Amino acid sequence: MIRPAVLALAVLTAASPARGKGDLLEAADDPLLQQGLVHLYNLDYDRTLENALQFRNAHPANPLGHLFISGALWWQYTTEAEQMRPDNKFLERFDANVDATVEAAKPLMKADDNAVQADGFFAAGMVLGLRGQMKLANGNFIGAYRDGKKGIKYLKKCVKLDPNYSDALMGLGIFDYQVAVLPGVIKFGAKLLFRGTGDAARGLRLIRTAISKGRFANNQAAGFLLTIYMTNELDYRRAFDVVQDIRRSFPSSPYYAFLHAALLERNGKPAESRAAMRALFDRLMTEPDRFARKQLGTICGQFGPQCLERSHLIAAERWITNALSELQEDSEYKSILTLYHGLTHDLLGQREAAIRDFERLKALPPAVSSREWGKRCLETACGQADAIRLLRGGRP
């Protein structure tokens, strides 16, 4: 599944009706939302929502605040909570913000000014697309169809009103691509339900246009393209070029720093990959508590529930083995890698190798809860539920 991110579009303040595109472009640079986006990619969700709530409270009739929160919740769900059972309260909060976005967009959709109408259709179309993705992730195919159909309808209206509204092309492109790559009979049914869609090449072109010409969602479109190259197309060279560009805008993001290091390995640069991963660890450990909570989103965010599948575990075990072979001095980094090594061995069913790793942890410096987890996994083999709990910053 392609994982979307939060959208940063320009809309009006609650105090006055729309006056034209100039005001919208100025609003796109609101510092609260710009900082919120940085926090989002840093996986600091509490700080993200704080910025978004401040904006929403200042502009309660503005769909942007609700849309931003909806996108932030979706990003968090796909990078973290998708590993766990659905949290009904979390999903209810997400639904409430989707509904609020659509309600706030309705006055814009009815405005006399075509530019204002286009903004309204864009906000409503994108947020319904997000909810369609959420329903699809939770097996609600009928609900996903309903939201998807309406979302595409709104985005097409947006582009009809303003053919140069490049940001809307992101949503249309993602939808076009997804329908094309759905498996078997699901793909056939989707093409019947959403006639005129299902062209992967066209979808990629639309997404690239949103990156190069979009005003509000260019970074988010780049994030989508990165996921497509990594998980669907398996084009790691192009994926590396995309992540390089994204990191120029968000250099402090651990999520993108991890993918950058992983893609260095995929592109035949293992030494550079190990150096990049060490630099990421050293930076994250300046805030140990936040490091503990960010492990799941950083390591598994791109891969969702497939993160702990055997193929990924084998690749991780090989990478960690090589990294540990180069570490001569004991350090917190060596402790964390040894813990991951043991956990990976356990998940692969290699219990004797796992025990050796957990025994080694006793003599290494403690890093976050490495010794506690080592002790726990020595008692009995740790499984996927334990791995997820560890990566979420939990104690044994």
Secondary structure, DSSP 8 states (H G I E B T S, - for coil): -------------TTS----HHHHHHHTT-HHHHHHHHHHHTT-HHHHHHHHHHHHHHSTT-HHHHHHHHHHHHHHHHHTGGGSS--HHHHHHHHHHHHHHHHHHHHHHT-SSHHHHHHHHHHHHHHHHHHHHHHHHTT-HHHHHHHHHHHHHHHHHHHHH-TT-HHHHHHHHHHHHHHHHS-HHHHHHHHHHSTT---HHHHHHHHHHHHHH-SSSHHHHHHHHHHIIIIII--HHHHHHHHHHHHHH-TT-HHHHHHHHHHHHHTT-HHHHHHHHHHHHHHHTTSHHHHHHHHHHHHHTTTGGGGGSHHHHHHHHHHHHHHHHH--S--HHHHHHHHHHHHHHHHTT-HHHHHHHHHHHTTS---TTHHHHHHHHHHS---HHHHHHHHTT---
